[in-house]
């Protein structure tokens, strides 16, 4: 039998380095970078190595750079390879020496054979010196938790007592939580059905539609997934529909609806006779809503349009409920999307806040008197959340906050609305919710 040309794992490590370089250096999303390796036989390993490296990049890359005489002279691809190999040495169960061998061959796969000696030397030093190197890198909270300085500072300023716990939670592996179509089953019944195929799970006491798997599985292993019986959705995200309080027969607008999870949940809860419009500004994302609704066996009126410009989609008939799951920094879902740490910039937060307020103000005239608007984000930064809600209430005197909202354990009441933080008692991602009601026909 012919000897394999490369050390075991070398190809996966090389492809993971390509993903890391695309995200950390060129600013591409992890999903887009990983899509280029979707057909690779090592795609699962590539994904695990790449996302793990991205999660810890801002801790590992500085530690590796300490071993380089001239870090600026290192090619971005080889720098990404060193970070990926350092991740495997520090966080995987692989034999460290085997990782070094794989990285040397990965440099050749990446068409950088002259760098193989450097890769070997740097990683062998990392093996022996990593405790001291990481101790130096860990001197600050931001580096220790692999966050950019500005984001760690903003999170800790917003949540002085909870900031370090939020940063730590961002590096945990998120649970796989499902939403059961309550018109067809219950969470308790589905837990039993999963047990029949030896998948362990448990219900979430404060939310009737939700259950969490003890160990994640592929969706193809979930009974009834292809038929729309269950969907993958964080429990915090599942709160939006019950908080909206829509009733059967109402006209409902799901603005910024893609990829359609909340649209599907609305239709599951409300049934036939309810008019749901699912809106998104991007035609391709509207197609994704349609694809997801087809799996669920549900239909909605799909619209391509800008929520800031109602004349691009509105028929003039008011809505009794409007859900605005607004574009945001996504700083509440970093544990699911670690590339957010590398892609977000400080200026993005104000830009998102400005966009959110513009969307909300444009949609207020579409809300019928006595109707409810639910504003939500997956952000943990008040500048996007409660500060936008306060600005909206100041500008739109016809709106009032809905008091007495029931929220899960660990939810934090704010000046307006509620905040869920990653790592809280509820076990959800980070979300903000504000329920607002149109009390008059005033402008």
C-alpha positions in Angstrom: 0.0 0.0 0.0 1.4 3.4 -1.0 2.3 5.7 1.9 0.0 8.8 2.1 1.8 11.8 0.8 1.1 14.0 3.8 1.0 13.5 7.6 -2.5 12.6 8.9 -4.6 15.7 9.3 -2.4 17.9 7.2 -5.0 18.6 4.5 -7.7 19.5 7.1 -5.2 21.8 8.8 -4.3 23.5 5.6 -7.9 24.1 4.6 -8.7 25.4 8.1 -5.8 27.8 7.7 -7.4 29.1 4.5 -10.7 29.7 6.3 -8.9 31.5 9.2 -7.0 33.7 6.7 -10.2 34.6 4.8 -11.9 35.7 8.1 -9.1 37.2 10.1 -7.2 38.9 7.3 -9.7 39.5 4.5 -12.8 40.0 6.5 -14.9 37.3 5.0 -17.7 35.6 7.1 -16.9 32.2 8.4 -19.9 30.7 6.7 -18.8 32.0 3.3 -15.2 30.9 3.9 -16.3 27.4 5.0 -18.6 27.1 2.0 -15.6 26.8 -0.3 -14.8 23.5 1.5 -18.3 22.2 1.6 -17.5 19.2 -0.7 -14.3 18.3 1.1 -14.2 14.9 2.6 -12.5 16.6 5.6 -15.2 19.3 5.9 -16.2 18.4 9.5 -12.6 18.6 10.7 -12.0 21.8 8.7 -15.0 23.4 10.3 -14.0 22.3 13.8 -10.4 23.5 13.5 -11.3 26.7 11.7 -14.1 27.8 14.1 -12.0 26.8 17.1 -9.1 28.9 15.9 -11.3 31.8 15.1 -12.9 31.6 18.5 -9.4 31.8 20.2 -7.6 33.8 17.5 -7.1 36.9 19.5 -5.4 34.9 22.3 -3.4 32.5 20.1 -2.1 34.8 17.4 -0.3 37.2 19.8 1.2 34.3 21.6 2.6 32.9 18.4 3.9 36.3 17.3 6.1 36.4 20.4 8.2 33.6 18.8 8.8 35.5 15.5 11.7 37.8 15.0 9.8 39.8 12.4 6.1 39.1 12.6 5.3 41.6 9.8 7.3 39.6 7.4 5.2 36.5 7.8 2.7 35.8 5.1 -1.0 36.0 6.3 -1.6 32.4 5.2 1.3 31.0 7.2 0.4 33.1 10.2 -3.1 31.6 10.0 -1.6 28.1 9.7 0.5 28.8 12.9 -2.6 30.0 14.7 -4.6 26.9 13.6 -1.8 24.6 14.7 -1.5 26.4 18.0 -5.2 25.9 18.5 -4.9 22.2 18.0 -1.9 22.0 20.3 -3.7 23.9 23.1 -7.3 22.9 22.7 -7.6 19.5 20.9 -6.9 16.0 22.1 -4.4 15.4 19.2 -0.8 14.5 20.1 1.0 17.9 19.9 4.0 16.4 18.0 1.6 15.0 15.4 0.1 18.5 15.0 3.5 19.9 14.3 4.2 17.3 11.7 0.8 18.0 10.1 1.4 21.7 10.1 4.8 21.3 8.3 3.1 19.3 5.6 0.2 21.8 5.5 2.6 24.5 4.6 3.6 22.5 1.6 -0.1 21.9 0.7 -0.5 25.7 0.9 2.3 26.0 -1.7 4.7 27.5 0.8 7.3 24.8 1.1 10.0 27.3 2.1 8.0 28.2 5.2 7.9 24.6 6.4 11.1 24.9 8.4 9.9 28.1 10.0 6.6 26.4 10.9 8.4 23.5 12.4 10.7 25.7 14.5 8.0 28.0 15.7 5.6 25.3 16.7 8.3 23.2 18.5 9.1 26.3 20.6 5.4 26.8 21.2 5.2 23.3 22.5 7.8 24.0 25.2 7.1 27.6 25.9 3.3 27.9 25.5 2.5 28.2 29.2 4.7 31.3 29.6 3.6 32.7 26.2 -0.1 32.3 27.0 0.4 33.7 30.5 1.9 36.9 28.9 -1.0 37.0 26.4 -3.5 36.5 29.2 -2.4 39.5 31.2 -5.5 41.5 30.0 -9.1 40.3 30.1 -9.7 41.0 26.4 -6.8 38.8 25.3 -7.6 36.2 27.9 -11.1 35.8 26.5 -10.0 36.4 22.9 -12.1 39.5 22.3 -11.0 42.7 20.7 -10.2 45.4 23.3 -13.0 47.7 22.3 -15.7 45.0 22.6 -14.5 43.7 25.9 -14.4 47.3 27.2 -18.0 48.0 26.0 -19.4 44.8 27.4 -17.8 45.4 30.8 -18.9 49.0 30.8 -22.5 48.0 30.1 -22.5 45.1 32.6 -19.8 45.9 35.2 -20.7 42.9 37.5 -21.5 40.5 34.6 -19.1 41.5 31.9 -16.4 38.9 32.6 -19.0 36.1 32.7 -20.4 37.3 29.3 -17.0 37.2 27.8 -16.3 33.7 29.1 -19.7 32.5 27.9 -18.9 33.7 24.4 -16.2 31.0 24.3 -18.5 28.1 25.4 -20.0 25.7 22.9 -23.7 26.6 22.6 -26.4 24.1 23.2 -28.5 22.7 20.4 -32.0 23.8 21.1 -35.1 22.8 19.1 -38.5 24.3 18.6 -41.4 21.9 18.4 -44.4 22.7 16.2 -47.0 22.8 19.0 -49.9 22.3 16.6 -48.5 18.8 15.9 -46.8 17.7 19.1 -45.5 18.8 22.4 -41.9 19.2 23.7 -42.5 16.3 26.2 -43.8 14.1 23.4 -40.8 14.9 21.2 -38.3 14.2 24.1 -39.8 10.7 24.3 -39.6 10.3 20.5 -35.9 11.3 20.6 -35.3 8.8 23.4 -36.7 6.1 21.1 -33.7 6.8 18.7 -31.3 7.1 21.6 -31.0 10.9 21.5 -31.0 12.4 25.0 -32.8 15.7 25.6 -34.7 17.7 28.1 -37.5 20.3 28.0 -37.1 23.9 29.0 -39.4 24.6 31.9 -40.1 28.3 31.1 -40.9 27.8 27.4 -43.4 25.2 26.2 -42.0 24.8 22.6 -38.4 24.3 23.5 -36.1 21.4 24.3 -32.3 21.0 24.4 -30.2 18.1 23.3 -27.6 16.7 25.7 -25.3 16.3 22.7 -25.7 18.0 19.3 -26.6 15.8 16.3 -27.1 16.4 12.6 -30.6 17.5 11.7 -30.9 14.4 9.5 -30.9 12.4 12.7 -33.9 14.3 14.2 -37.2 12.4 13.7 -39.7 14.5 11.7 -37.2 17.3 10.9 -37.6 17.0 7.1 -41.4 17.2 7.6 -41.2 20.4 9.7 -42.1 18.9 13.1 -39.1 20.5 14.7 -36.6 23.3 13.9 -33.3 24.4 15.3 -33.8 27.6 17.2 -32.3 29.0 20.5 -34.7 29.3 23.3 -34.1 33.0 23.6 -35.0 33.5 19.9 -38.2 31.5 20.5 -39.4 34.1 23.0 -40.2 36.6 20.2 -43.4 35.1 19.0 -45.1 34.6 22.5 -44.0 38.2 23.5 -45.5 39.6 20.3 -48.9 38.3 21.5 -50.4 37.8 18.1 -53.8 36.1 17.9 -55.4 34.0 15.1 -56.9 36.1 12.4 -54.6 39.1 13.0 -52.6 40.9 10.3 -48.9 40.4 11.2 -45.7 41.8 9.7 -42.5 40.0 10.3 -40.0 42.7 9.2 -36.3 41.7 8.6 -37.7 38.1 8.5 -34.9 36.1 6.9 -34.1 33.3 7.3 -37.7 32.7 8.4 -37.5 31.0 11.8 -39.8 33.4 13.6 -42.1 33.5 10.5 -42.5 29.8 10.8 -43.1 29.9 14.5 -45.8 32.6 14.0 -47.6 30.4 11.5 -47.3 27.3 13.7 -48.9 29.2 16.6 -51.5 31.1 14.8 -52.7 28.6 12.2 -54.9 29.2 9.2 -56.7 32.5 8.7 -53.8 34.6 9.9 -52.3 37.0 7.5 -48.5 37.0 7.9 -46.2 39.1 5.7 -42.6 38.1 5.8 -40.4 41.0 4.6 -36.7 41.2 3.8 -34.6 43.6 1.8 -32.6 41.0 0.0 -34.3 38.8 -2.7 -32.0 35.9 -2.0 -32.8 35.9 1.7 -36.5 36.0 0.9 -35.9 32.8 -1.1 -34.4 31.3 2.0 -37.6 32.2 4.0 -39.6 30.4 1.3 -37.4 27.3 1.5 -37.7 27.1 5.2 -41.5 27.6 5.1 -41.8 24.8 2.6 -40.1 22.4 5.0 -42.5 23.5 7.7 -45.5 23.1 5.3 -46.5 26.7 6.0 -47.2 29.7 3.7 -46.9 33.4 4.2 -47.0 36.5 2.0 -43.4 37.0 1.0 -42.2 40.5 0.2 -38.9 42.0 -1.0 -38.6 45.5 0.2 -36.8 48.0 2.5 -38.5 48.3 5.9 -37.5 51.9 6.0 -39.6 52.5 2.8 -43.1 51.0 3.3 -44.1 52.0 -0.1 -41.9 49.2 -1.4 -44.0 46.5 0.1 -47.1 47.9 2.0 -50.7 47.6 0.7 -52.0 50.3 2.9 -53.8 48.0 5.4 -52.5 48.4 9.0 -51.0 45.5 10.9 -52.1 44.5 14.4 -48.7 43.1 15.2 -45.3 44.0 13.9 -42.1 42.0 14.7 -38.8 43.9 14.1 -35.9 41.5 14.6 -33.6 44.3 13.7 -30.2 44.1 12.0 -27.6 44.4 14.8 -24.0 43.7 15.8 -24.9 40.1 16.8 -22.8 40.4 19.9 -25.2 38.1 21.8 -24.5 35.1 19.5 -20.7 35.1 19.5 -20.6 31.6 20.9 -22.4 30.4 17.7 -20.6 32.8 15.4 -17.1 33.5 16.7 -16.1 35.3 13.6 -18.1 38.3 15.0 -15.1 39.0 17.2 -12.9 39.5 14.2 -15.4 41.1 11.8 -17.1 43.8 13.9 -15.7 47.3 14.3 -16.5 50.0 16.9 -18.2 52.2 14.3 -20.6 49.4 13.5 -22.5 49.8 16.7 -23.7 53.3 16.0 -24.4 52.5 12.4 -26.7 49.6 13.5 -28.4 51.8 16.1 -29.1 54.4 13.5 -30.5 51.8 11.0 -32.7 50.2 13.7 -34.3 53.5 14.7 -34.9 54.4 11.1 -36.7 51.0 10.5 -38.7 51.3 13.7 -39.9 54.8 13.0 -40.8 53.9 9.4 -43.0 51.0 10.6 -44.9 52.8 13.4 -47.4 54.3 10.9 -48.2 50.7 9.7 -49.3 49.7 13.2 -53.0 49.9 14.0 -54.2 51.7 17.1 -54.0 49.2 20.0 -51.5 47.2 18.0 -48.2 45.9 19.3 -44.7 46.2 18.0 -41.9 44.0 19.3 -38.4 45.2 18.8 -35.7 42.6 19.3 -32.0 42.2 18.6 -29.3 39.5 19.3 -27.0 42.2 20.8 -25.8 42.7 24.4 -24.9 46.4 23.9 -27.4 49.0 25.3 -26.4 51.5 22.5 -28.3 49.3 20.1 -31.0 48.1 22.4 -32.6 50.1 25.2 -31.1 53.4 23.9 -32.8 52.9 20.6 -36.1 52.0 22.3 -35.9 55.1 24.4 -35.2 57.2 21.4 -38.2 55.7 19.6 -40.5 56.4 22.5 -39.3 60.0 22.6 -39.9 60.5 18.9 -43.2 58.6 18.6 -45.5 59.8 21.3 -48.2 57.3 20.2 -46.1 54.5 21.6 -45.9 53.2 25.1 -43.9 50.3 26.6 -46.0 47.3 27.6 -45.4 46.6 31.3 -45.3 43.3 33.2 -43.8 41.2 30.4 -43.0 37.6 31.6 -39.4 36.7 30.9 -37.2 33.7 31.8 -34.9 33.4 34.8 -31.9 35.6 34.6 -33.5 38.2 32.3 -32.6 41.7 33.3 -35.2 44.5 33.2 -34.0 47.6 31.6 -35.3 51.2 31.4 -37.4 49.9 28.4 -37.5 46.2 27.7 -35.5 43.2 28.9 -32.0 41.8 28.3 -30.9 38.2 28.2 -27.1 37.7 28.4 -25.1 34.6 27.3 -24.2 32.5 30.3 -27.3 33.6 32.3 -29.5 31.3 34.3 -31.8 30.9 31.2 -28.9 29.3 29.2 -29.8 31.3 26.1 -27.9 33.4 23.7 -27.9 37.2 24.2 -31.2 38.9 23.2 -33.0 42.2 23.8 -36.8 42.6 23.7 -39.0 45.6 24.0 -42.8 45.4 23.6 -44.4 48.6 22.5 -48.1 49.4 22.0 -49.7 52.1 19.9 -52.0 53.9 22.3 -53.3 56.6 20.0 -53.6 57.5 16.3 -51.1 60.4 16.9 -48.2 61.0 14.6 
